[in-house]
């Protein structure tokens, strides 16, 4: 599993941002990474947040590559017909 060091400022930003965000998917991502910063185990995070086993590593990788802003990014699938 990916080892991520969490600064005090990052933990505070995760704690603040997890509930007021308007998109529930982003709330879950922020909550999962916040719980990781508090030392909660993977299985417990998946159970508490109701996420799939494959989703949590993606959240951690997104946080490691782009921080909180990467977790907040949502790309809606919008197919375009010709």
MOWODA-V677021 format. One record per residue. N is the residue number from 1. RES is the residue in one letter. SS is DSSP state (alpha for helix, beta for strand, coil for the rest). PHI is phi in degrees with one decimal (999 if undefined). PSI is psi in whole degrees, 0 to 359 (* if undefined). Layout:
BEGIN
N,RES,SS,PHI,PSI
N,RES,SS,PHI,PSI
END
This chain:
BEGIN
1,X,coil,999,149
2,X,coil,-67.6,127
3,X,coil,-94.2,121
4,X,coil,-123.6,124
5,X,coil,-79.4,134
6,X,coil,-110.9,122
7,X,coil,-78.5,163
8,X,alpha,-61.4,322
9,X,alpha,-65.8,321
10,X,alpha,-67.2,319
11,X,alpha,-63.1,318
12,X,alpha,-64.5,320
13,X,alpha,-65.6,320
14,X,alpha,-64.6,317
15,X,alpha,-62.4,318
16,X,alpha,-71.6,318
17,X,alpha,-81.5,350
18,X,alpha,-74.5,336
19,X,alpha,-106.0,322
20,X,alpha,-76.4,350
21,X,coil,-65.8,138
22,X,coil,-70.6,339
23,X,coil,-96.9,121
24,X,alpha,-62.7,332
25,X,alpha,-65.6,321
26,X,alpha,-68.7,321
27,X,alpha,-57.9,316
28,X,alpha,-66.0,318
29,X,alpha,-59.9,312
30,X,alpha,-64.4,321
31,X,alpha,-63.8,316
32,X,alpha,-62.2,315
33,X,alpha,-70.7,325
34,X,alpha,-61.7,315
35,X,alpha,-61.3,323
36,X,alpha,-62.2,320
37,X,alpha,-65.5,339
38,X,coil,-93.4,3
39,X,coil,87.2,14
40,X,coil,-74.3,141
41,X,coil,-70.9,159
42,X,alpha,-58.2,311
43,X,alpha,-60.9,320
44,X,alpha,-67.4,321
45,X,alpha,-63.1,315
46,X,alpha,-62.1,320
47,X,alpha,-69.2,313
48,X,alpha,-64.9,321
49,X,alpha,-90.1,349
50,X,coil,67.1,41
51,X,coil,-112.6,159
52,X,coil,-74.9,157
53,X,alpha,-59.2,325
54,X,alpha,-77.5,338
55,X,alpha,-72.4,320
56,X,alpha,-60.8,314
57,X,alpha,-61.1,328
58,X,alpha,-66.3,320
59,X,alpha,-63.1,316
60,X,alpha,-64.6,318
61,X,alpha,-64.5,320
62,X,alpha,-64.0,318
63,X,alpha,-65.0,318
64,X,alpha,-64.7,326
65,X,alpha,-85.2,329
66,X,alpha,-140.3,5
67,X,alpha,72.5,202
68,X,alpha,-63.9,324
69,X,alpha,-62.4,326
70,X,alpha,-69.0,325
71,X,alpha,-68.0,330
72,X,alpha,-81.2,346
73,X,coil,-75.1,130
74,X,coil,-126.2,127
75,X,coil,-112.0,111
76,X,coil,-81.3,135
77,X,coil,-79.3,117
78,X,coil,-131.7,96
79,X,coil,-69.2,146
80,X,coil,-116.0,126
81,X,coil,-84.1,156
82,X,coil,-84.5,*
END
